[in-house]
Each structure stands twice: as structure tokens, then as C-alpha cells.
Amino acid sequence: MRRWEKVVGAILLIVFLAVFYIVLDANKYRAQVAAIEGEGKVGINPTTELLDFGDLSRGTSAIRRVSIANNTPVPMWIAVVRTGSIYDLTDLDKNYFVMKPRAEERLEFKVYMPASAEIGRMYKGRVYIFRIPAPGAGK
């Protein structure tokens, strides 16, 4: 192997390990909401293991909050990624921001059940909260 091939290989390995660590360290939540029949009906599940918005009739909404902490001396860039059928129903109060060292933040997820929602359908998805070190970004 030539020297430049070794350097490129080492750089690619470092990038791979960094991405692997960031993905492994991400907070991961299952998210779900069920569309039910009726008017103004809301049923909330108080679990903390997932973002369960319970049962909502058309035209109603529910809010769930997630607290995150940066217990390091380095600022962190926060990115929230939402996937699945619940994605179009959710609204997030903040995303893609820098979190100061030793700080706490609270993210608010709001789900609104539109008039076009299919009754009896369970809308599901996943939420990933990535924390990426961003030295010098929080000053």
C-alpha cells in the first residue's frame, strides 16, 4: 500500500467510527398515535419510554416533552430526526440548535390529528435525537 492510501484509509476509519459513535449515542424513541372516532376525544398514555400521544379524535392535539442534558464541557449540536407515518402529524418546537455545556433543554412534540385522518389507524414512527460535539460553537 502506498502512503496516501494508508492516510485515506485512516481518515475513512476515523470518520466511520465517529459516525458510528454518534448514531449509537443517539436517544431513540418510538412514537405513536391512534385516530379514534368521535369529537374532541383525547386519551393519553402516561408512559415515559416512548412518545405515545394516545388516542386522538379528528381535530384534537396532544403534547409530549423530552428533556435532554449536555453534561460535557463541550457545546453539542442537537439534531432531531423524525420518521414514519407520524412524521406529517408532528410539530417540533426546536431543532438543529447548539446546546451549551452543562445545560439542559426541553423539546416539545405536538401531534395534531387532521380531519382527513383514517379512523382506527395507528400512526407510528421513530424519533432520533443526535448529539454531535461542536467545540467553539456555543460561545
DOTOR-386201 format. One record per residue: residue number from 0; residue in three letters; y, z, x of N, C-alpha, C in turn. Coordinates in nm, 2 decimals, always signed. Layout:
REM DOTOR-386201
  seq  type     npy     npz     npx    capy    capz    capx     cpy     cpz     cpx
  NUM   ALA       Y       Z       X       Y       Z       X       Y       Z       X
...
***
This chain:
REM DOTOR-386201
  seq  type     npy     npz     npx    capy    capz    capx     cpy     cpz     cpx
    0   MET   -0.12   +0.00   +0.08   +0.00   +0.00   +0.00   +0.12   +0.00   +0.09
    1   ARG   +0.22   -0.08   +0.04   +0.35   -0.08   +0.12   +0.43   +0.04   +0.08
    2   ARG   +0.53   +0.07   +0.16   +0.61   +0.19   +0.14   +0.69   +0.18   +0.01
    3   TRP   +0.74   +0.07   -0.03   +0.82   +0.06   -0.15   +0.73   +0.08   -0.27
    4   GLU   +0.60   +0.04   -0.26   +0.51   +0.06   -0.37   +0.48   +0.21   -0.39
    5   LYS   +0.47   +0.28   -0.28   +0.45   +0.42   -0.29   +0.57   +0.49   -0.35
    6   VAL   +0.69   +0.45   -0.32   +0.81   +0.51   -0.37   +0.82   +0.48   -0.52
    7   VAL   +0.79   +0.36   -0.56   +0.80   +0.32   -0.70   +0.69   +0.40   -0.78
    8   GLY   +0.57   +0.41   -0.72   +0.46   +0.49   -0.79   +0.50   +0.63   -0.80
    9   ALA   +0.56   +0.69   -0.70   +0.60   +0.83   -0.71   +0.71   +0.85   -0.81
   10   ILE   +0.81   +0.76   -0.82   +0.91   +0.77   -0.92   +0.85   +0.76   -1.06
   11   LEU   +0.76   +0.67   -1.08   +0.70   +0.65   -1.21   +0.62   +0.77   -1.25
   12   LEU   +0.55   +0.83   -1.16   +0.47   +0.95   -1.18   +0.57   +1.07   -1.22
   13   ILE   +0.68   +1.08   -1.16   +0.77   +1.19   -1.19   +0.83   +1.17   -1.33
   14   VAL   +0.87   +1.04   -1.36   +0.92   +1.01   -1.49   +0.81   +1.04   -1.60
   15   PHE   +0.69   +1.00   -1.58   +0.58   +1.03   -1.67   +0.56   +1.18   -1.69
   16   LEU   +0.56   +1.25   -1.59   +0.54   +1.40   -1.60   +0.66   +1.46   -1.68
   17   ALA   +0.78   +1.42   -1.65   +0.90   +1.47   -1.72   +0.89   +1.44   -1.87
   18   VAL   +0.86   +1.32   -1.91   +0.84   +1.28   -2.05   +0.73   +1.36   -2.11
   19   PHE   +0.62   +1.37   -2.04   +0.50   +1.45   -2.09   +0.54   +1.59   -2.12
   20   TYR   +0.61   +1.66   -2.03   +0.66   +1.79   -2.05   +0.75   +1.81   -2.17
   21   ILE   +0.85   +1.71   -2.18   +0.94   +1.72   -2.29   +0.87   +1.71   -2.43
   22   VAL   +0.78   +1.61   -2.44   +0.70   +1.60   -2.56   +0.61   +1.72   -2.59
   23   LEU   +0.55   +1.77   -2.49   +0.47   +1.89   -2.50   +0.54   +2.01   -2.55
   24   ASP   +0.67   +2.02   -2.49   +0.75   +2.14   -2.52   +0.83   +2.13   -2.66
   25   ALA   +0.82   +2.02   -2.72   +0.90   +2.00   -2.85   +0.85   +2.09   -2.96
   26   ASN   +0.94   +2.14   -3.04   +0.90   +2.21   -3.16   +0.85   +2.10   -3.26
   27   LYS   +0.73   +2.13   -3.32   +0.68   +2.03   -3.42   +0.65   +2.10   -3.55
   28   TYR   +0.70   +2.03   -3.66   +0.68   +2.09   -3.79   +0.63   +1.98   -3.88
   29   ARG   +0.54   +2.02   -3.97   +0.50   +1.93   -4.08   +0.60   +1.95   -4.19
   30   ALA   +0.65   +1.85   -4.26   +0.74   +1.86   -4.37   +0.68   +1.79   -4.49
   31   GLN   +0.71   +1.86   -4.61   +0.66   +1.80   -4.73   +0.74   +1.85   -4.85
   32   VAL   +0.74   +1.77   -4.96   +0.80   +1.80   -5.08   +0.72   +1.72   -5.19
   33   ALA   +0.71   +1.78   -5.30   +0.64   +1.72   -5.42   +0.74   +1.69   -5.53
   34   ALA   +0.72   +1.57   -5.59   +0.81   +1.53   -5.70   +0.73   +1.57   -5.83
   35   ILE   +0.80   +1.66   -5.91   +0.74   +1.70   -6.03   +0.82   +1.66   -6.15
   36   GLU   +0.75   +1.67   -6.27   +0.82   +1.62   -6.39   +0.90   +1.74   -6.45
   37   GLY   +1.00   +1.70   -6.52   +1.09   +1.80   -6.58   +1.24   +1.78   -6.53
   38   GLU   +1.32   +1.87   -6.58   +1.46   +1.85   -6.54   +1.51   +1.98   -6.48
   39   GLY   +1.57   +1.98   -6.36   +1.62   +2.09   -6.30   +1.52   +2.19   -6.25
   40   LYS   +1.39   +2.15   -6.23   +1.29   +2.24   -6.19   +1.28   +2.24   -6.04
   41   VAL   +1.27   +2.36   -5.98   +1.25   +2.38   -5.84   +1.15   +2.49   -5.81
   42   GLY   +1.05   +2.46   -5.73   +0.95   +2.56   -5.68   +0.95   +2.56   -5.53
   43   ILE   +0.98   +2.67   -5.47   +0.99   +2.68   -5.32   +0.88   +2.76   -5.27
   44   ASN   +0.82   +2.71   -5.16   +0.71   +2.78   -5.09   +0.78   +2.85   -4.97
   45   PRO   +0.77   +2.99   -4.96   +0.84   +3.06   -4.85   +0.78   +3.06   -4.72
   46   THR   +0.69   +2.97   -4.69   +0.62   +2.96   -4.56   +0.72   +2.93   -4.44
   47   THR   +0.69   +2.99   -4.32   +0.77   +2.96   -4.21   +0.70   +2.87   -4.11
   48   GLU   +0.58   +2.83   -4.13   +0.50   +2.75   -4.04   +0.54   +2.60   -4.05
   49   LEU   +0.59   +2.56   -4.17   +0.62   +2.42   -4.19   +0.75   +2.41   -4.27
   50   LEU   +0.80   +2.29   -4.28   +0.92   +2.27   -4.36   +0.87   +2.22   -4.50
   51   ASP   +0.83   +2.32   -4.58   +0.78   +2.29   -4.71   +0.90   +2.31   -4.81
   52   PHE   +0.94   +2.21   -4.87   +1.05   +2.21   -4.96   +1.00   +2.24   -5.11
   53   GLY   +0.87   +2.26   -5.12   +0.82   +2.30   -5.25   +0.81   +2.18   -5.35
   54   ASP   +0.83   +2.21   -5.48   +0.82   +2.12   -5.58   +0.96   +2.10   -5.64
   55   LEU   +1.01   +1.97   -5.65   +1.14   +1.94   -5.70   +1.13   +1.84   -5.81
   56   SER   +1.20   +1.86   -5.92   +1.21   +1.75   -6.02   +1.33   +1.66   -5.98
   57   ARG   +1.33   +1.54   -6.04   +1.43   +1.44   -6.00   +1.57   +1.50   -6.02
   58   GLY   +1.66   +1.47   -5.92   +1.80   +1.52   -5.93   +1.82   +1.66   -5.87
   59   THR   +1.72   +1.72   -5.81   +1.74   +1.85   -5.76   +1.72   +1.84   -5.60
   60   SER   +1.76   +1.95   -5.54   +1.75   +1.96   -5.39   +1.71   +2.09   -5.34
   61   ALA   +1.67   +2.10   -5.22   +1.63   +2.23   -5.16   +1.67   +2.22   -5.01
   62   ILE   +1.69   +2.34   -4.95   +1.74   +2.35   -4.82   +1.64   +2.44   -4.74
   63   ARG   +1.61   +2.40   -4.62   +1.53   +2.49   -4.53   +1.60   +2.49   -4.39
   64   ARG   +1.60   +2.60   -4.33   +1.67   +2.61   -4.20   +1.57   +2.65   -4.09
   65   VAL   +1.60   +2.59   -3.97   +1.52   +2.62   -3.85   +1.61   +2.67   -3.74
   66   SER   +1.58   +2.78   -3.68   +1.66   +2.84   -3.57   +1.59   +2.80   -3.44
   67   ILE   +1.68   +2.75   -3.34   +1.63   +2.72   -3.21   +1.72   +2.80   -3.11
   68   ALA   +1.66   +2.83   -3.00   +1.73   +2.90   -2.89   +1.71   +2.83   -2.76
   69   ASN   +1.82   +2.84   -2.68   +1.81   +2.79   -2.54   +1.82   +2.92   -2.45
   70   ASN   +1.71   +2.96   -2.41   +1.70   +3.08   -2.32   +1.71   +3.05   -2.18
   71   THR   +1.76   +2.94   -2.14   +1.77   +2.90   -2.00   +1.92   +2.90   -1.95
   72   PRO   +1.94   +2.90   -1.82   +2.08   +2.89   -1.77   +2.13   +2.75   -1.77
   73   VAL   +2.06   +2.65   -1.82   +2.10   +2.51   -1.82   +2.12   +2.46   -1.96
   74   PRO   +2.23   +2.39   -1.98   +2.25   +2.33   -2.11   +2.14   +2.24   -2.15
   75   MET   +2.11   +2.23   -2.28   +2.00   +2.14   -2.33   +2.05   +2.04   -2.43
   76   TRP   +2.01   +1.92   -2.41   +2.04   +1.81   -2.51   +1.93   +1.82   -2.62
   77   ILE   +1.98   +1.84   -2.74   +1.88   +1.85   -2.86   +1.88   +1.72   -2.93
   78   ALA   +1.76   +1.68   -2.96   +1.74   +1.56   -3.05   +1.63   +1.59   -3.15
   79   VAL   +1.66   +1.56   -3.28   +1.57   +1.59   -3.39   +1.52   +1.45   -3.44
   80   VAL   +1.39   +1.43   -3.44   +1.33   +1.31   -3.49   +1.25   +1.34   -3.61
   81   ARG   +1.27   +1.27   -3.72   +1.20   +1.28   -3.85   +1.12   +1.16   -3.87
   82   THR   +1.00   +1.17   -3.92   +0.91   +1.06   -3.95   +0.85   +1.08   -4.09
   83   GLY   +0.78   +0.97   -4.14   +0.71   +0.98   -4.26   +0.79   +0.95   -4.39
   84   SER   +0.72   +0.96   -4.50   +0.78   +0.93   -4.63   +0.89   +1.02   -4.67
   85   ILE   +0.90   +1.14   -4.61   +1.00   +1.24   -4.65   +1.13   +1.20   -4.57
   86   TYR   +1.13   +1.12   -4.47   +1.24   +1.08   -4.39   +1.36   +1.04   -4.48
   87   ASP   +1.34   +0.95   -4.57   +1.45   +0.90   -4.65   +1.51   +1.00   -4.75
   88   LEU   +1.44   +1.11   -4.77   +1.48   +1.21   -4.87   +1.56   +1.33   -4.79
   89   THR   +1.55   +1.33   -4.66   +1.61   +1.45   -4.59   +1.74   +1.41   -4.53
   90   ASP   +1.83   +1.51   -4.52   +1.96   +1.50   -4.46   +1.96   +1.62   -4.36
   91   LEU   +2.01   +1.60   -4.24   +2.02   +1.70   -4.14   +2.17   +1.72   -4.10
   92   ASP   +2.20   +1.85   -4.09   +2.35   +1.89   -4.07   +2.39   +1.85   -3.93
   93   LYS   +2.31   +1.85   -3.83   +2.35   +1.81   -3.69   +2.23   +1.76   -3.62
   94   ASN   +2.26   +1.67   -3.53   +2.15   +1.61   -3.45   +2.22   +1.55   -3.32
   95   TYR   +2.14   +1.53   -3.22   +2.19   +1.48   -3.09   +2.31   +1.55   -3.04
   96   PHE   +2.29   +1.68   -3.00   +2.40   +1.76   -2.95   +2.36   +1.84   -2.83
   97   VAL   +2.46   +1.89   -2.76   +2.43   +1.97   -2.64   +2.44   +2.12   -2.68
   98   MET   +2.34   +2.19   -2.64   +2.33   +2.33   -2.67   +2.36   +2.41   -2.54
   99   LYS   +2.46   +2.50   -2.55   +2.50   +2.58   -2.43   +2.39   +2.67   -2.38
  100   PRO   +2.39   +2.71   -2.25   +2.29   +2.80   -2.20   +2.30   +2.93   -2.28
  101   ARG   +2.18   +2.99   -2.29   +2.16   +3.12   -2.36   +2.23   +3.12   -2.50
  102   ALA   +2.22   +3.02   -2.57   +2.28   +3.01   -2.71   +2.17   +2.99   -2.81
  103   GLU   +2.20   +3.01   -2.94   +2.12   +2.99   -3.05   +2.19   +2.90   -3.15
  104   GLU   +2.11   +2.81   -3.21   +2.16   +2.72   -3.32   +2.07   +2.73   -3.44
  105   ARG   +2.13   +2.69   -3.55   +2.05   +2.69   -3.67   +2.07   +2.54   -3.73
  106   LEU   +1.96   +2.48   -3.75   +1.96   +2.34   -3.81   +1.92   +2.36   -3.96
  107   GLU   +2.00   +2.28   -4.04   +1.98   +2.29   -4.18   +1.93   +2.15   -4.23
  108   PHE   +1.81   +2.15   -4.29   +1.75   +2.04   -4.35   +1.76   +2.04   -4.50
  109   LYS   +1.82   +1.94   -4.56   +1.83   +1.93   -4.71   +1.75   +1.82   -4.76
  110   VAL   +1.67   +1.84   -4.86   +1.60   +1.74   -4.93   +1.65   +1.72   -5.07
  111   TYR   +1.68   +1.59   -5.10   +1.73   +1.56   -5.24   +1.62   +1.47   -5.30
  112   MET   +1.58   +1.51   -5.42   +1.48   +1.42   -5.49   +1.55   +1.33   -5.58
  113   PRO   +1.55   +1.20   -5.55   +1.63   +1.10   -5.62   +1.56   +1.07   -5.76
  114   ALA   +1.64   +1.00   -5.84   +1.60   +0.97   -5.98   +1.48   +0.87   -5.98
  115   SER   +1.47   +0.80   -5.86   +1.36   +0.70   -5.85   +1.23   +0.75   -5.80
  116   ALA   +1.23   +0.89   -5.77   +1.11   +0.95   -5.71   +0.99   +0.93   -5.81
  117   GLU   +0.87   +0.91   -5.75   +0.75   +0.89   -5.82   +0.69   +1.03   -5.85
  118   ILE   +0.68   +1.06   -5.98   +0.63   +1.19   -6.03   +0.49   +1.21   -5.98
  119   GLY   +0.46   +1.33   -5.93   +0.32   +1.36   -5.88   +0.30   +1.32   -5.74
  120   ARG   +0.39   +1.26   -5.67   +0.38   +1.21   -5.54   +0.42   +1.33   -5.44
  121   MET   +0.34   +1.34   -5.33   +0.37   +1.43   -5.23   +0.43   +1.35   -5.11
  122   TYR   +0.56   +1.38   -5.08   +0.63   +1.31   -4.97   +0.61   +1.40   -4.85
  123   LYS   +0.55   +1.34   -4.75   +0.52   +1.41   -4.62   +0.58   +1.34   -4.50
  124   GLY   +0.58   +1.42   -4.39   +0.63   +1.37   -4.27   +0.62   +1.47   -4.16
  125   ARG   +0.68   +1.44   -4.05   +0.69   +1.53   -3.94   +0.83   +1.54   -3.88
  126   VAL   +0.86   +1.66   -3.83   +0.99   +1.68   -3.76   +0.96   +1.73   -3.62
  127   TYR   +1.02   +1.66   -3.52   +1.01   +1.70   -3.38   +1.15   +1.74   -3.33
  128   ILE   +1.16   +1.85   -3.27   +1.29   +1.90   -3.21   +1.27   +1.90   -3.05
  129   PHE   +1.33   +1.80   -2.99   +1.32   +1.78   -2.84   +1.43   +1.85   -2.78
  130   ARG   +1.40   +1.92   -2.66   +1.50   +1.99   -2.58   +1.49   +1.93   -2.44
  131   ILE   +1.60   +1.86   -2.40   +1.60   +1.79   -2.27   +1.71   +1.86   -2.18
  132   PRO   +1.67   +1.91   -2.06   +1.77   +1.97   -1.98   +1.88   +1.87   -1.95
  133   ALA   +2.01   +1.92   -1.96   +2.13   +1.84   -1.93   +2.23   +1.91   -1.85
  134   PRO   +2.19   +1.93   -1.72   +2.28   +2.01   -1.63   +2.42   +1.94   -1.62
  135   GLY   +2.52   +2.03   -1.64   +2.66   +1.98   -1.63   +2.72   +1.92   -1.76
  136   ALA   +2.63   +1.91   -1.86   +2.68   +1.85   -1.99   +2.75   +1.96   -2.08
  137   GLY   +2.73   +2.08   -2.06   +2.78   +2.18   -2.16   +2.91   +2.25   -2.12
  138   LYS   +2.98   +2.19   -2.02   +3.10   +2.26   -1.97   +3.22   +2.20   -2.04
***
